[in-house]
């Protein structure tokens, strides 16, 4: 049972719904044979029972094949199985009429009439329910159900059954076929709805990525647009002054040089905001993106006071983990916890709905990221970034469909945290002096 269990848990919700729907209709032929065919052997002679059971087996197989092709047509992988639908309709009608004919000519007081009448109703009910999978529109399904029920009642009268028996055949076919047809239509609607929801979720994810790209483009436009316009204007002014032999041309070119350096510094700051992830911004962004994708996301902890290098490394972990939650599995809940403890800080990202197979492929082996040779490039990049700050990363499935990513980074001593500030102050002073000095 371990293999089938892993196979089932490895499927997404979309795959589970489709598999359940398909196998439900594939199970219907067995139900038809068990509930309708086997009782015939106990009510009629053995020879007649075999004669009736063999076409019933053919009808059950035809229903199963038609149901499978109709579901493929529903998903758009095949054309509508028109020939199979016509064949099933004709076969069901002929088989039902033959069974009613046997019931009309059966001797009174025996079980043959009751058995063949039940056989007729069962064949028509399963036939109509399967036909409903291959047509679209409530009116068409309703027309098939009522038409078959009325036809069954008229044929019952024509073969010699009394009025009450014919009415019973018609009503049984109407309610039985209507109930199974409703099940078929509802199953197709549910399957289509699940696919549409999955497509909408994918669309929300792509929109979130597109919005981030637009934000990056707006930031670059805001930084470079004005500065490039000023550079072009001052360069043109310097050209005009130089042609006239004016010494002010040198001052204008010095100003152009200063603006160019300022633009370069601003562009680097914009790009650094994407290359060096800010942990606080990444936590807020992850919560917003996952919430927009329909995932219940909660964030616990604050990045205040953590060194910039630690924030950058953990910010990349949050970004990559969020991407994996959106792309892999079928998460409904995600919990992000940031917990400083003593001389280290721990970041935990946990989500449900993880695909176990995908998780094992991504990690190389269950439980840890360190030893896999087939791991994804994103997780391999995280290991490299955390290794730069002496951090570790573990990930893997836990407790069934949960997937957990745990990153632990040691915190530098207080004396070490001051040196980066001093270094940055020296860098700023150097930059200011370069800007002031021509």
C-alpha positions as CSV (number, residue, x, y, z in Angstrom):
1,X,0.0,0.0,0.0
2,X,3.0,2.3,0.3
3,X,3.5,2.6,-3.4
4,X,-0.1,3.6,-4.3
5,X,-0.2,5.9,-1.3
6,X,2.9,7.8,-2.4
7,X,1.5,7.9,-6.0
8,X,-1.7,9.4,-4.8
9,X,-0.1,11.9,-2.4
10,X,2.3,12.9,-5.2
11,X,-0.6,14.2,-7.3
12,X,-1.9,17.7,-7.2
13,X,-5.5,18.5,-6.3
14,X,-6.2,18.9,-10.0
15,X,-4.7,15.5,-10.8
16,X,-6.6,13.9,-7.9
17,X,-10.0,15.3,-9.0
18,X,-9.4,14.1,-12.6
19,X,-8.2,10.7,-11.5
20,X,-11.2,10.3,-9.1
21,X,-13.6,11.3,-11.8
22,X,-12.2,9.0,-14.5
23,X,-12.0,6.0,-12.2
24,X,-15.5,6.6,-10.9
25,X,-16.9,6.2,-14.4
26,X,-14.6,3.3,-15.2
27,X,-16.1,1.6,-12.1
28,X,-19.6,1.9,-13.4
29,X,-19.4,-1.0,-15.9
30,X,-18.5,-3.3,-12.9
31,X,-21.5,-1.9,-11.0
32,X,-23.7,-2.6,-14.1
33,X,-22.6,-6.2,-14.3
34,X,-22.8,-6.8,-10.6
35,X,-26.2,-5.0,-9.8
36,X,-28.0,-6.0,-13.0
37,X,-26.3,-9.0,-14.6
38,X,-25.7,-11.3,-11.7
39,X,-29.3,-11.3,-10.4
40,X,-30.4,-12.6,-13.8
41,X,-28.8,-16.0,-13.1
42,X,-30.9,-16.5,-10.0
43,X,-34.2,-15.7,-11.8
44,X,-34.1,-17.2,-15.2
45,X,-32.8,-20.4,-16.7
46,X,-29.1,-20.9,-17.1
47,X,-29.1,-20.9,-20.9
48,X,-31.2,-17.7,-21.1
49,X,-29.1,-16.1,-18.4
50,X,-25.9,-16.6,-20.4
51,X,-27.6,-15.3,-23.5
52,X,-28.6,-12.1,-21.6
53,X,-25.3,-11.7,-19.7
54,X,-23.0,-11.8,-22.8
55,X,-24.6,-8.7,-24.5
56,X,-24.8,-7.0,-21.1
57,X,-21.0,-7.4,-20.8
58,X,-20.6,-5.9,-24.2
59,X,-22.8,-3.0,-23.2
60,X,-20.8,-2.4,-20.0
61,X,-17.5,-2.4,-22.0
62,X,-19.0,0.0,-24.6
63,X,-20.2,2.3,-21.7
64,X,-16.7,2.3,-20.2
65,X,-15.0,3.1,-23.5
66,X,-17.5,5.8,-24.3
67,X,-17.1,7.4,-20.9
68,X,-13.3,7.5,-21.3
69,X,-13.4,9.1,-24.7
70,X,-16.1,11.5,-23.6
71,X,-13.9,12.7,-20.7
72,X,-11.0,13.1,-23.1
73,X,-13.2,15.2,-25.3
74,X,-14.2,17.3,-22.2
75,X,-10.5,18.0,-21.6
76,X,-9.9,18.8,-25.2
77,X,-7.5,16.0,-26.0
78,X,-9.9,14.2,-28.4
79,X,-12.7,15.0,-30.8
80,X,-16.2,14.3,-29.7
81,X,-16.8,10.5,-29.9
82,X,-19.9,10.8,-32.1
83,X,-19.8,7.3,-33.5
84,X,-19.4,5.8,-30.0
85,X,-22.3,7.8,-28.7
86,X,-24.5,6.7,-31.6
87,X,-23.4,3.1,-31.2
88,X,-24.1,3.2,-27.5
89,X,-27.5,4.7,-28.0
90,X,-28.6,2.2,-30.7
91,X,-27.2,-0.7,-28.7
92,X,-29.0,0.3,-25.5
93,X,-32.3,0.8,-27.3
94,X,-32.1,-2.5,-29.1
95,X,-31.0,-4.4,-26.0
96,X,-33.7,-2.7,-23.9
97,X,-36.4,-3.5,-26.5
98,X,-35.3,-7.1,-26.7
99,X,-35.4,-7.5,-22.9
100,X,-38.9,-6.0,-22.9
101,X,-39.9,-8.4,-25.6
102,X,-38.8,-11.3,-23.5
103,X,-40.7,-9.8,-20.6
104,X,-43.9,-9.5,-22.7
105,X,-43.8,-13.1,-23.9
106,X,-42.6,-14.6,-20.6
107,X,-45.1,-17.0,-18.8
108,X,-47.0,-15.4,-16.0
109,X,-46.0,-16.2,-12.4
110,X,-42.3,-16.8,-13.3
111,X,-39.3,-14.6,-12.6
112,X,-38.3,-14.1,-16.2
113,X,-40.6,-11.1,-16.7
114,X,-39.3,-9.3,-13.6
115,X,-35.7,-10.1,-14.4
116,X,-35.8,-9.0,-18.1
117,X,-37.7,-5.8,-17.2
118,X,-35.1,-4.9,-14.6
119,X,-32.4,-5.7,-17.1
120,X,-34.1,-3.3,-19.6
121,X,-34.3,-0.5,-17.1
122,X,-30.7,-1.0,-15.9
123,X,-29.3,-1.0,-19.5
124,X,-31.2,2.2,-20.4
125,X,-30.2,4.0,-17.2
126,X,-26.5,3.3,-17.6
127,X,-26.7,4.0,-21.3
128,X,-28.4,7.4,-20.8
129,X,-26.0,8.3,-17.9
130,X,-23.0,7.6,-20.2
131,X,-24.5,9.5,-23.1
132,X,-24.8,12.6,-20.9
133,X,-21.0,12.7,-20.7
134,X,-20.6,13.2,-24.4
135,X,-23.2,16.0,-25.0
136,X,-23.4,19.6,-23.9
137,X,-26.4,21.5,-22.8
138,X,-29.1,20.8,-20.3
139,X,-31.8,20.7,-22.9
140,X,-30.1,18.0,-24.8
141,X,-29.5,15.9,-21.7
142,X,-33.1,16.4,-20.6
143,X,-34.3,15.5,-24.1
144,X,-32.3,12.3,-24.1
145,X,-33.6,11.2,-20.7
146,X,-37.3,12.0,-21.4
147,X,-37.1,10.5,-24.9
148,X,-35.6,7.2,-23.7
149,X,-38.1,7.0,-20.8
150,X,-41.1,7.6,-23.0
151,X,-39.8,5.2,-25.6
152,X,-39.3,2.5,-23.0
153,X,-42.9,3.0,-21.8
154,X,-44.3,2.8,-25.3
155,X,-42.3,-0.3,-26.2
156,X,-43.5,-2.0,-22.9
157,X,-47.1,-1.3,-24.0
158,X,-46.4,-2.6,-27.5
159,X,-44.9,-5.9,-26.4
160,X,-48.0,-6.7,-24.2
161,X,-47.2,-5.4,-20.7
162,X,-50.1,-3.9,-18.9
163,X,-50.4,-0.2,-18.3
164,X,-49.1,-0.1,-14.7
165,X,-46.0,-2.2,-15.7
166,X,-45.3,0.1,-18.7
167,X,-45.7,3.2,-16.5
168,X,-43.3,1.6,-14.0
169,X,-40.8,1.0,-16.7
170,X,-41.0,4.5,-18.0
171,X,-40.8,6.2,-14.5
172,X,-37.9,3.9,-13.4
173,X,-36.0,4.8,-16.6
174,X,-36.8,8.5,-16.2
175,X,-35.7,8.8,-12.6
176,X,-32.8,6.4,-12.8
177,X,-31.5,7.8,-16.1
178,X,-32.1,11.4,-14.8
179,X,-30.1,10.7,-11.6
180,X,-27.1,9.2,-13.4
181,X,-27.2,11.9,-16.0
182,X,-27.2,14.6,-13.3
183,X,-24.1,12.8,-11.8
184,X,-22.4,12.8,-15.1
185,X,-23.1,16.5,-15.9
186,X,-22.1,17.6,-12.4
187,X,-18.8,15.6,-12.6
188,X,-17.9,17.3,-15.8
189,X,-18.8,20.7,-14.4
190,X,-16.7,20.0,-11.3
191,X,-13.7,18.9,-13.4
192,X,-14.0,21.9,-15.7
193,X,-14.3,24.2,-12.7
194,X,-11.1,22.8,-11.0
195,X,-9.2,23.3,-14.3
196,X,-10.4,26.9,-14.6
197,X,-9.5,27.6,-11.0
198,X,-6.0,26.2,-11.6
199,X,-5.6,28.3,-14.7
200,X,-6.8,31.4,-12.7
201,X,-4.2,30.7,-10.0
202,X,-1.5,30.4,-12.7
203,X,-2.6,33.7,-14.2
204,X,-2.5,35.4,-10.8
205,X,1.1,34.2,-10.4
206,X,2.1,35.5,-13.8
207,X,0.5,38.8,-13.1
208,X,2.4,39.1,-9.8
209,X,5.7,38.5,-11.7
210,X,4.6,41.0,-14.5
211,X,3.8,43.6,-11.8
212,X,7.3,43.2,-10.3
213,X,8.9,43.7,-13.7
214,X,6.8,46.8,-14.3
215,X,7.9,48.2,-11.0
216,X,11.5,47.6,-11.9
217,X,11.0,49.3,-15.2
218,X,9.3,52.3,-13.5
219,X,12.2,52.6,-11.0
220,X,14.8,52.6,-13.8
221,X,12.7,55.2,-15.8
222,X,12.4,57.4,-12.8
223,X,16.2,57.2,-12.1
224,X,17.5,57.5,-15.6
225,X,14.9,59.6,-17.4
226,X,15.6,63.0,-15.8
227,X,19.4,62.5,-15.5
228,X,19.8,61.5,-19.1
229,X,17.7,64.5,-20.3
230,X,20.0,66.8,-18.2
231,X,23.1,65.1,-19.5
232,X,21.9,65.6,-23.1
233,X,21.1,69.3,-22.5
234,X,24.4,70.1,-20.8
235,X,26.4,68.2,-23.4
236,X,24.7,70.2,-26.2
237,X,25.4,73.5,-24.2
238,X,29.0,72.5,-23.8
239,X,29.4,71.8,-27.5
240,X,28.0,75.3,-28.3
241,X,30.2,77.0,-25.7
242,X,33.3,75.1,-27.0
243,X,32.6,76.2,-30.6
244,X,32.6,79.8,-29.4
245,X,35.8,79.3,-27.4
246,X,34.1,79.9,-24.0
247,X,35.8,78.5,-20.9
248,X,32.4,77.7,-19.4
249,X,32.3,74.6,-21.6
250,X,34.7,72.9,-19.2
251,X,32.4,73.6,-16.3
252,X,29.5,72.1,-18.2
253,X,31.4,68.9,-19.0
254,X,32.4,68.6,-15.3
255,X,28.7,68.9,-14.4
256,X,27.9,66.2,-17.0
257,X,30.6,63.9,-15.5
258,X,29.1,64.5,-12.0
259,X,25.5,63.7,-13.2
260,X,26.8,60.6,-15.0
261,X,28.4,59.3,-11.8
262,X,25.3,60.1,-9.8
263,X,23.2,58.2,-12.3
264,X,25.5,55.2,-12.2
265,X,25.3,55.2,-8.4
266,X,21.5,55.4,-8.5
267,X,21.2,52.6,-11.0
268,X,23.4,50.4,-8.8
269,X,21.2,51.1,-5.9
270,X,18.1,50.1,-7.9
271,X,19.7,46.9,-9.1
272,X,21.1,46.1,-5.6
273,X,17.6,46.2,-4.4
274,X,16.9,43.1,-6.6
275,X,20.3,41.4,-6.3
276,X,20.7,41.9,-2.5
277,X,17.3,41.0,-1.2
278,X,16.0,43.0,1.8
279,X,14.6,40.5,4.3
280,X,11.8,42.8,5.6
281,X,10.7,43.6,2.0
282,X,10.8,40.0,1.0
283,X,8.7,38.9,3.9
284,X,6.1,41.4,3.1
285,X,6.2,40.7,-0.6
286,X,5.9,36.9,0.0
287,X,2.8,37.4,2.1
288,X,1.3,39.7,-0.5
289,X,2.1,37.4,-3.5
290,X,0.9,34.2,-1.8
291,X,-2.3,35.9,-0.5
292,X,-3.0,37.1,-4.1
293,X,-2.5,33.5,-5.3
294,X,-5.1,32.2,-2.9
295,X,-2.7,30.9,-0.2
296,X,-3.3,31.7,3.4
297,X,0.1,33.1,4.4
298,X,1.2,34.2,7.9
299,X,4.5,35.8,8.7
300,X,6.0,35.8,12.2
301,X,9.1,37.6,13.3
302,X,10.9,40.8,12.3
303,X,14.2,41.4,10.5
304,X,15.0,44.5,12.5
305,X,18.5,44.5,13.9
306,X,19.9,41.7,11.7
307,X,23.2,42.4,9.8
308,X,22.8,43.3,6.1
309,X,24.6,40.2,4.9
310,X,22.3,37.9,7.0
311,X,19.2,39.8,5.8
312,X,20.3,39.5,2.2
313,X,20.9,35.7,2.4
314,X,17.7,35.0,4.3
315,X,15.8,37.3,1.9
316,X,16.8,35.1,-1.0
317,X,15.6,32.0,0.9
318,X,12.2,33.7,1.3
319,X,12.1,34.6,-2.3
320,X,13.0,31.2,-3.6
321,X,10.7,29.4,-1.1
322,X,7.8,31.6,-2.2
323,X,8.5,30.8,-5.8
324,X,8.6,27.1,-5.1
325,X,5.2,27.3,-3.2
326,X,3.7,28.9,-6.3
327,X,5.2,26.7,-8.9
328,X,5.2,23.3,-7.1
329,X,2.6,21.5,-5.1
330,X,-0.9,22.8,-4.3
331,X,-0.6,24.8,-1.1
332,X,-3.5,26.2,0.8
333,X,-1.5,27.5,3.8
334,X,2.0,28.8,4.3
335,X,3.8,29.8,7.5
336,X,6.9,31.9,7.5
337,X,8.7,32.2,10.9
338,X,11.8,34.2,11.6
339,X,13.3,33.5,15.1
340,X,16.5,34.9,16.4
341,X,17.9,32.7,19.2
342,X,21.2,33.4,20.9
343,X,24.0,33.6,18.4
344,X,22.0,32.5,15.4
345,X,18.8,33.2,13.5
346,X,16.4,30.6,12.0
347,X,14.1,31.1,9.1
348,X,11.3,28.5,8.6
349,X,9.0,28.3,5.6
350,X,6.4,25.6,5.8
351,X,3.5,24.9,3.4
352,X,1.0,22.1,2.9
353,X,-0.1,20.5,-0.4
354,X,3.5,19.6,-1.3
355,X,4.0,17.1,-4.1
356,X,6.2,14.5,-2.5
357,X,7.7,13.3,-5.8
358,X,8.6,16.8,-6.9
359,X,10.1,17.5,-3.5
360,X,12.3,14.5,-3.7
361,X,13.4,15.4,-7.2
362,X,14.2,19.0,-6.0
363,X,16.1,18.0,-3.0
364,X,17.9,14.9,-4.3
365,X,16.7,12.9,-1.2
366,X,14.1,13.4,1.4
367,X,15.0,15.6,4.2
368,X,18.0,17.7,3.3
369,X,19.3,19.7,0.4
370,X,22.9,19.0,0.9
371,X,23.3,15.7,-0.7
372,X,21.2,15.6,-3.8
373,X,22.8,15.6,-7.1
374,X,19.6,16.3,-9.0
375,X,18.5,19.3,-7.0
376,X,17.1,22.4,-8.7
377,X,19.4,25.3,-9.5
378,X,17.4,27.7,-7.3
379,X,18.0,25.6,-4.2
380,X,21.7,25.1,-5.1
381,X,22.1,28.9,-5.4
382,X,20.6,29.3,-1.9
383,X,23.1,26.9,-0.5
384,X,25.9,29.0,-2.0
385,X,24.5,32.2,-0.7
386,X,24.1,30.8,2.8
387,X,27.5,29.2,2.7
388,X,28.9,32.7,2.3
389,X,27.6,33.7,5.7
390,X,28.3,30.2,7.3
391,X,24.6,29.3,7.1
392,X,22.9,26.0,6.5
393,X,19.8,25.0,4.6
394,X,17.5,21.9,5.0
395,X,14.3,21.1,3.2
396,X,12.0,18.2,2.7
397,X,8.6,16.7,3.2
398,X,7.3,16.3,6.8
399,X,4.1,14.9,8.2
400,X,2.5,13.8,5.0
401,X,1.9,16.7,2.6
402,X,3.8,19.4,4.5
403,X,7.0,20.7,3.0
404,X,9.5,22.6,5.2
405,X,12.5,24.8,4.4
406,X,14.7,25.7,7.3
407,X,17.6,28.1,7.0
408,X,20.0,28.8,10.0
409,X,22.6,31.5,9.9
410,X,25.0,32.4,12.8
411,X,25.0,36.0,13.9
412,X,28.4,37.8,14.0
413,X,29.6,39.2,17.4
414,X,28.7,42.8,18.3
415,X,32.3,43.9,17.5
416,X,32.1,42.5,14.0
417,X,28.8,44.2,13.2
418,X,30.3,47.6,13.7
419,X,33.0,47.1,11.1
420,X,30.6,47.0,8.1
421,X,29.1,50.3,9.2
422,X,32.5,51.9,9.5
423,X,33.5,50.5,6.1
424,X,30.3,51.8,4.5
425,X,30.9,55.2,6.1
426,X,34.3,55.3,4.6
427,X,32.9,54.3,1.2
428,X,30.3,57.1,1.4
429,X,33.0,59.6,2.3
430,X,35.2,58.4,-0.5
431,X,32.2,58.7,-2.9
432,X,31.4,62.2,-1.7
433,X,35.0,63.3,-2.2
434,X,35.1,61.9,-5.7
435,X,31.9,63.8,-6.6
436,X,33.2,67.1,-5.2
437,X,36.7,66.8,-6.7
438,X,36.7,67.2,-10.5
